[in-house]
Amino acid sequence: MSIATEQAEIVSEFSMFDDWMQRYEYMIELGKSLPLIDQAHKTDDNVIKGCQSKVWVHAELDDDKIVFTADSDAIITKGIIAILIRAFSNQPPKEILAAETHFIDEIGLKEHLSPTRANGLVSMIKQLKMYALAYQTQLS
């Protein structure tokens, strides 16, 4: 499934909820289904800088596609990274680098986060794209 298709699905799922409490609950559920990062990868090197809570992200190249795993010590943040991983994992680095993130605005996520969590969201996206850039450079 392409990144754009995955993002459209996420937007569609979030549009089913009437209010933000329901959306937060859904985000928490998504966080619980996150493919967990191996304990060996929960290192300072994999902590995303700029997040209020701890968020670890690990990336591996598998068959020219990046597979992300992650974890967080906060339930909302875990939900946020779960959404991003769902959109970008199992995709070629070039696709991740070219991908837009308008779906974040479409589901209204940024406007319903505290300023520090919104900064963390930007840091998470930046980190996923940095992994994509590093792997794209290796593939070139």
CNS distance restraints for C-alpha pairs under 8 A (distance, minus, plus):
assign (resid   1 and name CA) (resid   5 and name CA) 6.34 0.50 0.50
assign (resid   1 and name CA) (resid   6 and name CA) 6.53 0.50 0.50
assign (resid   2 and name CA) (resid   6 and name CA) 6.21 0.50 0.50
assign (resid   2 and name CA) (resid  91 and name CA) 7.60 0.50 0.50
assign (resid   3 and name CA) (resid   7 and name CA) 6.04 0.50 0.50
assign (resid   3 and name CA) (resid  87 and name CA) 5.61 0.50 0.50
assign (resid   3 and name CA) (resid  88 and name CA) 6.22 0.50 0.50
assign (resid   3 and name CA) (resid  91 and name CA) 7.43 0.50 0.50
assign (resid   3 and name CA) (resid  95 and name CA) 7.56 0.50 0.50
assign (resid   3 and name CA) (resid  96 and name CA) 7.67 0.50 0.50
assign (resid   3 and name CA) (resid  99 and name CA) 7.07 0.50 0.50
assign (resid   4 and name CA) (resid   8 and name CA) 6.10 0.50 0.50
assign (resid   4 and name CA) (resid  99 and name CA) 7.64 0.50 0.50
assign (resid   5 and name CA) (resid   9 and name CA) 6.24 0.50 0.50
assign (resid   6 and name CA) (resid  10 and name CA) 6.35 0.50 0.50
assign (resid   6 and name CA) (resid  86 and name CA) 7.38 0.50 0.50
assign (resid   6 and name CA) (resid  87 and name CA) 5.53 0.50 0.50
assign (resid   7 and name CA) (resid  11 and name CA) 6.27 0.50 0.50
assign (resid   7 and name CA) (resid  87 and name CA) 5.78 0.50 0.50
assign (resid   7 and name CA) (resid 103 and name CA) 5.97 0.50 0.50
assign (resid   8 and name CA) (resid  12 and name CA) 6.14 0.50 0.50
assign (resid   8 and name CA) (resid 103 and name CA) 7.20 0.50 0.50
assign (resid   9 and name CA) (resid  13 and name CA) 6.16 0.50 0.50
assign (resid  10 and name CA) (resid  14 and name CA) 6.23 0.50 0.50
assign (resid  10 and name CA) (resid  83 and name CA) 7.77 0.50 0.50
assign (resid  10 and name CA) (resid 103 and name CA) 7.80 0.50 0.50
assign (resid  11 and name CA) (resid  15 and name CA) 6.14 0.50 0.50
assign (resid  11 and name CA) (resid 103 and name CA) 6.35 0.50 0.50
assign (resid  11 and name CA) (resid 106 and name CA) 6.55 0.50 0.50
assign (resid  11 and name CA) (resid 107 and name CA) 5.57 0.50 0.50
assign (resid  12 and name CA) (resid  16 and name CA) 6.83 0.50 0.50
assign (resid  13 and name CA) (resid  17 and name CA) 7.79 0.50 0.50
assign (resid  14 and name CA) (resid  23 and name CA) 6.47 0.50 0.50
assign (resid  14 and name CA) (resid 107 and name CA) 6.13 0.50 0.50
assign (resid  15 and name CA) (resid 107 and name CA) 7.10 0.50 0.50
assign (resid  17 and name CA) (resid  22 and name CA) 5.98 0.50 0.50
assign (resid  17 and name CA) (resid  23 and name CA) 6.15 0.50 0.50
assign (resid  18 and name CA) (resid  22 and name CA) 7.14 0.50 0.50
assign (resid  19 and name CA) (resid  23 and name CA) 6.60 0.50 0.50
assign (resid  20 and name CA) (resid  24 and name CA) 5.99 0.50 0.50
assign (resid  20 and name CA) (resid 112 and name CA) 7.79 0.50 0.50
assign (resid  21 and name CA) (resid  25 and name CA) 6.25 0.50 0.50
assign (resid  22 and name CA) (resid  26 and name CA) 6.18 0.50 0.50
assign (resid  23 and name CA) (resid  27 and name CA) 6.09 0.50 0.50
assign (resid  24 and name CA) (resid  28 and name CA) 6.18 0.50 0.50
assign (resid  24 and name CA) (resid  76 and name CA) 7.26 0.50 0.50
assign (resid  25 and name CA) (resid  29 and name CA) 6.33 0.50 0.50
assign (resid  26 and name CA) (resid  30 and name CA) 6.25 0.50 0.50
assign (resid  27 and name CA) (resid  31 and name CA) 6.23 0.50 0.50
assign (resid  27 and name CA) (resid  76 and name CA) 6.76 0.50 0.50
assign (resid  27 and name CA) (resid  79 and name CA) 4.63 0.50 0.50
assign (resid  27 and name CA) (resid  80 and name CA) 6.82 0.50 0.50
assign (resid  27 and name CA) (resid  83 and name CA) 7.79 0.50 0.50
assign (resid  28 and name CA) (resid  32 and name CA) 6.43 0.50 0.50
assign (resid  28 and name CA) (resid  75 and name CA) 5.87 0.50 0.50
assign (resid  28 and name CA) (resid  76 and name CA) 5.83 0.50 0.50
assign (resid  28 and name CA) (resid  78 and name CA) 7.20 0.50 0.50
assign (resid  28 and name CA) (resid  79 and name CA) 5.04 0.50 0.50
assign (resid  29 and name CA) (resid  33 and name CA) 6.63 0.50 0.50
assign (resid  29 and name CA) (resid  79 and name CA) 7.16 0.50 0.50
assign (resid  30 and name CA) (resid  34 and name CA) 6.45 0.50 0.50
assign (resid  30 and name CA) (resid  79 and name CA) 5.43 0.50 0.50
assign (resid  30 and name CA) (resid  82 and name CA) 6.09 0.50 0.50
assign (resid  30 and name CA) (resid  83 and name CA) 7.17 0.50 0.50
assign (resid  31 and name CA) (resid  75 and name CA) 6.77 0.50 0.50
assign (resid  31 and name CA) (resid  76 and name CA) 7.54 0.50 0.50
assign (resid  31 and name CA) (resid  77 and name CA) 7.97 0.50 0.50
assign (resid  31 and name CA) (resid  78 and name CA) 4.78 0.50 0.50
assign (resid  31 and name CA) (resid  79 and name CA) 3.84 0.50 0.50
assign (resid  31 and name CA) (resid  80 and name CA) 7.31 0.50 0.50
assign (resid  31 and name CA) (resid  81 and name CA) 7.49 0.50 0.50
assign (resid  31 and name CA) (resid  82 and name CA) 5.33 0.50 0.50
assign (resid  31 and name CA) (resid  83 and name CA) 7.99 0.50 0.50
assign (resid  32 and name CA) (resid  78 and name CA) 7.73 0.50 0.50
assign (resid  32 and name CA) (resid  79 and name CA) 7.52 0.50 0.50
assign (resid  33 and name CA) (resid  82 and name CA) 7.83 0.50 0.50
assign (resid  34 and name CA) (resid  69 and name CA) 7.70 0.50 0.50
assign (resid  34 and name CA) (resid  70 and name CA) 7.29 0.50 0.50
assign (resid  34 and name CA) (resid  71 and name CA) 7.62 0.50 0.50
assign (resid  34 and name CA) (resid  78 and name CA) 7.80 0.50 0.50
assign (resid  34 and name CA) (resid  79 and name CA) 7.98 0.50 0.50
assign (resid  34 and name CA) (resid  82 and name CA) 5.46 0.50 0.50
assign (resid  35 and name CA) (resid  69 and name CA) 5.70 0.50 0.50
assign (resid  35 and name CA) (resid  70 and name CA) 6.90 0.50 0.50
assign (resid  36 and name CA) (resid  69 and name CA) 5.74 0.50 0.50
assign (resid  36 and name CA) (resid  70 and name CA) 5.63 0.50 0.50
assign (resid  36 and name CA) (resid  71 and name CA) 6.00 0.50 0.50
assign (resid  37 and name CA) (resid  41 and name CA) 6.49 0.50 0.50
assign (resid  37 and name CA) (resid  42 and name CA) 7.13 0.50 0.50
assign (resid  37 and name CA) (resid  56 and name CA) 7.68 0.50 0.50
assign (resid  37 and name CA) (resid  57 and name CA) 7.26 0.50 0.50
assign (resid  37 and name CA) (resid  58 and name CA) 6.83 0.50 0.50
assign (resid  37 and name CA) (resid  69 and name CA) 4.77 0.50 0.50
assign (resid  37 and name CA) (resid  70 and name CA) 4.79 0.50 0.50
assign (resid  37 and name CA) (resid  71 and name CA) 6.03 0.50 0.50
assign (resid  38 and name CA) (resid  42 and name CA) 6.99 0.50 0.50
assign (resid  38 and name CA) (resid  69 and name CA) 7.95 0.50 0.50
assign (resid  41 and name CA) (resid  46 and name CA) 6.82 0.50 0.50
assign (resid  41 and name CA) (resid  56 and name CA) 7.79 0.50 0.50
assign (resid  41 and name CA) (resid  57 and name CA) 7.99 0.50 0.50
assign (resid  41 and name CA) (resid  58 and name CA) 6.51 0.50 0.50
assign (resid  42 and name CA) (resid  46 and name CA) 6.44 0.50 0.50
assign (resid  42 and name CA) (resid  47 and name CA) 7.51 0.50 0.50
assign (resid  42 and name CA) (resid  56 and name CA) 5.99 0.50 0.50
assign (resid  42 and name CA) (resid  57 and name CA) 7.99 0.50 0.50
assign (resid  43 and name CA) (resid  47 and name CA) 6.69 0.50 0.50
assign (resid  43 and name CA) (resid  56 and name CA) 7.52 0.50 0.50
assign (resid  46 and name CA) (resid  56 and name CA) 5.10 0.50 0.50
assign (resid  46 and name CA) (resid  57 and name CA) 5.44 0.50 0.50
assign (resid  46 and name CA) (resid  58 and name CA) 6.23 0.50 0.50
assign (resid  47 and name CA) (resid  54 and name CA) 6.51 0.50 0.50
assign (resid  47 and name CA) (resid  55 and name CA) 5.46 0.50 0.50
assign (resid  47 and name CA) (resid  56 and name CA) 4.43 0.50 0.50
assign (resid  47 and name CA) (resid  57 and name CA) 6.60 0.50 0.50
assign (resid  48 and name CA) (resid  54 and name CA) 7.26 0.50 0.50
assign (resid  48 and name CA) (resid  55 and name CA) 5.66 0.50 0.50
assign (resid  48 and name CA) (resid  56 and name CA) 6.16 0.50 0.50
assign (resid  48 and name CA) (resid  57 and name CA) 7.15 0.50 0.50
assign (resid  48 and name CA) (resid 123 and name CA) 6.81 0.50 0.50
assign (resid  48 and name CA) (resid 124 and name CA) 6.53 0.50 0.50
assign (resid  48 and name CA) (resid 127 and name CA) 6.95 0.50 0.50
assign (resid  49 and name CA) (resid 120 and name CA) 7.97 0.50 0.50
assign (resid  49 and name CA) (resid 123 and name CA) 6.81 0.50 0.50
assign (resid  50 and name CA) (resid 119 and name CA) 6.68 0.50 0.50
assign (resid  50 and name CA) (resid 120 and name CA) 5.43 0.50 0.50
assign (resid  50 and name CA) (resid 123 and name CA) 5.89 0.50 0.50
assign (resid  51 and name CA) (resid  55 and name CA) 7.10 0.50 0.50
assign (resid  51 and name CA) (resid 116 and name CA) 7.16 0.50 0.50
assign (resid  51 and name CA) (resid 117 and name CA) 6.76 0.50 0.50
assign (resid  51 and name CA) (resid 119 and name CA) 6.90 0.50 0.50
assign (resid  51 and name CA) (resid 120 and name CA) 4.10 0.50 0.50
assign (resid  51 and name CA) (resid 121 and name CA) 7.61 0.50 0.50
assign (resid  51 and name CA) (resid 123 and name CA) 6.96 0.50 0.50
assign (resid  52 and name CA) (resid 116 and name CA) 6.31 0.50 0.50
assign (resid  52 and name CA) (resid 117 and name CA) 6.65 0.50 0.50
assign (resid  52 and name CA) (resid 120 and name CA) 6.70 0.50 0.50
assign (resid  53 and name CA) (resid  72 and name CA) 7.12 0.50 0.50
assign (resid  53 and name CA) (resid  73 and name CA) 6.42 0.50 0.50
assign (resid  53 and name CA) (resid  74 and name CA) 6.23 0.50 0.50
assign (resid  53 and name CA) (resid  77 and name CA) 7.31 0.50 0.50
assign (resid  54 and name CA) (resid  72 and name CA) 5.46 0.50 0.50
assign (resid  54 and name CA) (resid  73 and name CA) 5.68 0.50 0.50
assign (resid  54 and name CA) (resid  74 and name CA) 7.45 0.50 0.50
assign (resid  55 and name CA) (resid  70 and name CA) 7.12 0.50 0.50
assign (resid  55 and name CA) (resid  71 and name CA) 5.79 0.50 0.50
assign (resid  55 and name CA) (resid  72 and name CA) 4.34 0.50 0.50
assign (resid  55 and name CA) (resid  73 and name CA) 6.93 0.50 0.50
assign (resid  55 and name CA) (resid  77 and name CA) 7.52 0.50 0.50
assign (resid  55 and name CA) (resid  78 and name CA) 7.59 0.50 0.50
assign (resid  56 and name CA) (resid  70 and name CA) 5.30 0.50 0.50
assign (resid  56 and name CA) (resid  71 and name CA) 5.36 0.50 0.50
assign (resid  56 and name CA) (resid  72 and name CA) 6.27 0.50 0.50
assign (resid  57 and name CA) (resid  68 and name CA) 6.82 0.50 0.50
assign (resid  57 and name CA) (resid  69 and name CA) 5.82 0.50 0.50
assign (resid  57 and name CA) (resid  70 and name CA) 4.35 0.50 0.50
assign (resid  57 and name CA) (resid  71 and name CA) 6.85 0.50 0.50
assign (resid  58 and name CA) (resid  68 and name CA) 5.65 0.50 0.50
assign (resid  58 and name CA) (resid  69 and name CA) 5.32 0.50 0.50
assign (resid  58 and name CA) (resid  70 and name CA) 6.20 0.50 0.50
assign (resid  59 and name CA) (resid  66 and name CA) 6.27 0.50 0.50
assign (resid  59 and name CA) (resid  67 and name CA) 5.59 0.50 0.50
assign (resid  59 and name CA) (resid  68 and name CA) 4.54 0.50 0.50
assign (resid  59 and name CA) (resid  69 and name CA) 6.55 0.50 0.50
assign (resid  59 and name CA) (resid 131 and name CA) 6.78 0.50 0.50
assign (resid  60 and name CA) (resid  66 and name CA) 5.54 0.50 0.50
assign (resid  60 and name CA) (resid  67 and name CA) 5.32 0.50 0.50
assign (resid  60 and name CA) (resid  68 and name CA) 6.65 0.50 0.50
assign (resid  61 and name CA) (resid  65 and name CA) 5.48 0.50 0.50
assign (resid  61 and name CA) (resid  66 and name CA) 4.56 0.50 0.50
assign (resid  61 and name CA) (resid  67 and name CA) 6.26 0.50 0.50
assign (resid  61 and name CA) (resid 135 and name CA) 7.18 0.50 0.50
assign (resid  62 and name CA) (resid  66 and name CA) 6.10 0.50 0.50
assign (resid  62 and name CA) (resid  67 and name CA) 6.71 0.50 0.50
assign (resid  64 and name CA) (resid  92 and name CA) 5.91 0.50 0.50
assign (resid  64 and name CA) (resid  93 and name CA) 7.74 0.50 0.50
assign (resid  64 and name CA) (resid 139 and name CA) 7.86 0.50 0.50
assign (resid  65 and name CA) (resid  89 and name CA) 7.83 0.50 0.50
assign (resid  65 and name CA) (resid  90 and name CA) 5.22 0.50 0.50
assign (resid  65 and name CA) (resid  91 and name CA) 4.81 0.50 0.50
assign (resid  65 and name CA) (resid  92 and name CA) 4.24 0.50 0.50
assign (resid  65 and name CA) (resid  93 and name CA) 6.53 0.50 0.50
assign (resid  66 and name CA) (resid  89 and name CA) 5.92 0.50 0.50
assign (resid  66 and name CA) (resid  90 and name CA) 5.22 0.50 0.50
assign (resid  66 and name CA) (resid  91 and name CA) 5.66 0.50 0.50
assign (resid  66 and name CA) (resid  92 and name CA) 6.09 0.50 0.50
assign (resid  66 and name CA) (resid  93 and name CA) 6.48 0.50 0.50
assign (resid  66 and name CA) (resid 132 and name CA) 7.27 0.50 0.50
assign (resid  66 and name CA) (resid 135 and name CA) 7.98 0.50 0.50
assign (resid  67 and name CA) (resid  89 and name CA) 4.93 0.50 0.50
assign (resid  67 and name CA) (resid  90 and name CA) 4.98 0.50 0.50
assign (resid  67 and name CA) (resid  91 and name CA) 7.50 0.50 0.50
assign (resid  68 and name CA) (resid  85 and name CA) 6.25 0.50 0.50
assign (resid  68 and name CA) (resid  88 and name CA) 7.98 0.50 0.50
assign (resid  68 and name CA) (resid  89 and name CA) 5.35 0.50 0.50
assign (resid  68 and name CA) (resid  90 and name CA) 7.60 0.50 0.50
assign (resid  69 and name CA) (resid  85 and name CA) 7.43 0.50 0.50
assign (resid  70 and name CA) (resid  81 and name CA) 7.21 0.50 0.50
assign (resid  70 and name CA) (resid  82 and name CA) 7.74 0.50 0.50
assign (resid  71 and name CA) (resid  78 and name CA) 6.13 0.50 0.50
assign (resid  71 and name CA) (resid  81 and name CA) 7.84 0.50 0.50
assign (resid  72 and name CA) (resid  77 and name CA) 6.36 0.50 0.50
assign (resid  72 and name CA) (resid  78 and name CA) 5.02 0.50 0.50
assign (resid  73 and name CA) (resid  77 and name CA) 7.81 0.50 0.50
assign (resid  73 and name CA) (resid  78 and name CA) 7.33 0.50 0.50
assign (resid  74 and name CA) (resid  78 and name CA) 6.03 0.50 0.50
assign (resid  75 and name CA) (resid  79 and name CA) 6.30 0.50 0.50
assign (resid  76 and name CA) (resid  80 and name CA) 6.32 0.50 0.50
assign (resid  77 and name CA) (resid  81 and name CA) 6.26 0.50 0.50
assign (resid  77 and name CA) (resid 117 and name CA) 7.68 0.50 0.50
assign (resid  78 and name CA) (resid  82 and name CA) 6.07 0.50 0.50
assign (resid  79 and name CA) (resid  83 and name CA) 6.34 0.50 0.50
assign (resid  80 and name CA) (resid  84 and name CA) 6.51 0.50 0.50
assign (resid  80 and name CA) (resid 121 and name CA) 7.28 0.50 0.50
assign (resid  81 and name CA) (resid  85 and name CA) 6.00 0.50 0.50
assign (resid  81 and name CA) (resid 121 and name CA) 7.97 0.50 0.50
assign (resid  81 and name CA) (resid 124 and name CA) 7.18 0.50 0.50
assign (resid  82 and name CA) (resid  86 and name CA) 6.03 0.50 0.50
assign (resid  83 and name CA) (resid  87 and name CA) 6.33 0.50 0.50
assign (resid  84 and name CA) (resid  88 and name CA) 6.14 0.50 0.50
assign (resid  84 and name CA) (resid 125 and name CA) 7.36 0.50 0.50
assign (resid  85 and name CA) (resid  89 and name CA) 5.15 0.50 0.50
assign (resid  88 and name CA) (resid  96 and name CA) 6.19 0.50 0.50
assign (resid  88 and name CA) (resid 128 and name CA) 7.99 0.50 0.50
assign (resid  91 and name CA) (resid  95 and name CA) 6.51 0.50 0.50
assign (resid  91 and name CA) (resid  96 and name CA) 6.63 0.50 0.50
assign (resid  92 and name CA) (resid  96 and name CA) 6.54 0.50 0.50
assign (resid  92 and name CA) (resid 132 and name CA) 7.91 0.50 0.50
assign (resid  93 and name CA) (resid  97 and name CA) 6.20 0.50 0.50
assign (resid  93 and name CA) (resid 132 and name CA) 4.43 0.50 0.50
assign (resid  93 and name CA) (resid 133 and name CA) 6.66 0.50 0.50
assign (resid  93 and name CA) (resid 135 and name CA) 6.34 0.50 0.50
assign (resid  93 and name CA) (resid 136 and name CA) 5.35 0.50 0.50
assign (resid  94 and name CA) (resid  98 and name CA) 6.24 0.50 0.50
assign (resid  94 and name CA) (resid 132 and name CA) 7.11 0.50 0.50
assign (resid  94 and name CA) (resid 133 and name CA) 7.83 0.50 0.50
assign (resid  94 and name CA) (resid 136 and name CA) 6.35 0.50 0.50
assign (resid  95 and name CA) (resid  99 and name CA) 5.96 0.50 0.50
assign (resid  96 and name CA) (resid 129 and name CA) 6.48 0.50 0.50
assign (resid  96 and name CA) (resid 132 and name CA) 6.32 0.50 0.50
assign (resid  97 and name CA) (resid 129 and name CA) 5.76 0.50 0.50
assign (resid  97 and name CA) (resid 132 and name CA) 6.32 0.50 0.50
assign (resid  97 and name CA) (resid 133 and name CA) 6.86 0.50 0.50
assign (resid 101 and name CA) (resid 105 and name CA) 7.78 0.50 0.50
assign (resid 102 and name CA) (resid 106 and name CA) 6.27 0.50 0.50
assign (resid 103 and name CA) (resid 107 and name CA) 6.18 0.50 0.50
assign (resid 104 and name CA) (resid 108 and name CA) 6.36 0.50 0.50
assign (resid 104 and name CA) (resid 109 and name CA) 5.64 0.50 0.50
assign (resid 104 and name CA) (resid 110 and name CA) 6.67 0.50 0.50
assign (resid 105 and name CA) (resid 109 and name CA) 6.08 0.50 0.50
assign (resid 105 and name CA) (resid 110 and name CA) 6.26 0.50 0.50
assign (resid 105 and name CA) (resid 111 and name CA) 7.74 0.50 0.50
assign (resid 108 and name CA) (resid 112 and name CA) 6.53 0.50 0.50
assign (resid 109 and name CA) (resid 113 and name CA) 6.46 0.50 0.50
assign (resid 110 and name CA) (resid 118 and name CA) 5.67 0.50 0.50
assign (resid 110 and name CA) (resid 121 and name CA) 7.94 0.50 0.50
assign (resid 113 and name CA) (resid 117 and name CA) 5.71 0.50 0.50
assign (resid 113 and name CA) (resid 118 and name CA) 5.57 0.50 0.50
assign (resid 114 and name CA) (resid 118 and name CA) 6.07 0.50 0.50
assign (resid 115 and name CA) (resid 119 and name CA) 6.18 0.50 0.50
assign (resid 116 and name CA) (resid 120 and name CA) 6.22 0.50 0.50
assign (resid 117 and name CA) (resid 121 and name CA) 6.16 0.50 0.50
assign (resid 118 and name CA) (resid 122 and name CA) 6.45 0.50 0.50
assign (resid 119 and name CA) (resid 123 and name CA) 6.26 0.50 0.50
assign (resid 120 and name CA) (resid 124 and name CA) 6.13 0.50 0.50
assign (resid 121 and name CA) (resid 125 and name CA) 6.35 0.50 0.50
assign (resid 122 and name CA) (resid 126 and name CA) 6.12 0.50 0.50
assign (resid 123 and name CA) (resid 127 and name CA) 6.08 0.50 0.50
assign (resid 124 and name CA) (resid 128 and name CA) 6.30 0.50 0.50
assign (resid 125 and name CA) (resid 129 and name CA) 6.26 0.50 0.50
assign (resid 126 and name CA) (resid 130 and name CA) 6.11 0.50 0.50
assign (resid 127 and name CA) (resid 131 and name CA) 6.33 0.50 0.50
assign (resid 128 and name CA) (resid 132 and name CA) 6.36 0.50 0.50
assign (resid 129 and name CA) (resid 133 and name CA) 6.10 0.50 0.50
assign (resid 130 and name CA) (resid 134 and name CA) 6.20 0.50 0.50
assign (resid 131 and name CA) (resid 135 and name CA) 6.24 0.50 0.50
assign (resid 132 and name CA) (resid 136 and name CA) 5.89 0.50 0.50
assign (resid 133 and name CA) (resid 137 and name CA) 6.12 0.50 0.50
assign (resid 134 and name CA) (resid 138 and name CA) 6.50 0.50 0.50
assign (resid 135 and name CA) (resid 139 and name CA) 6.26 0.50 0.50
assign (resid 136 and name CA) (resid 140 and name CA) 6.18 0.50 0.50
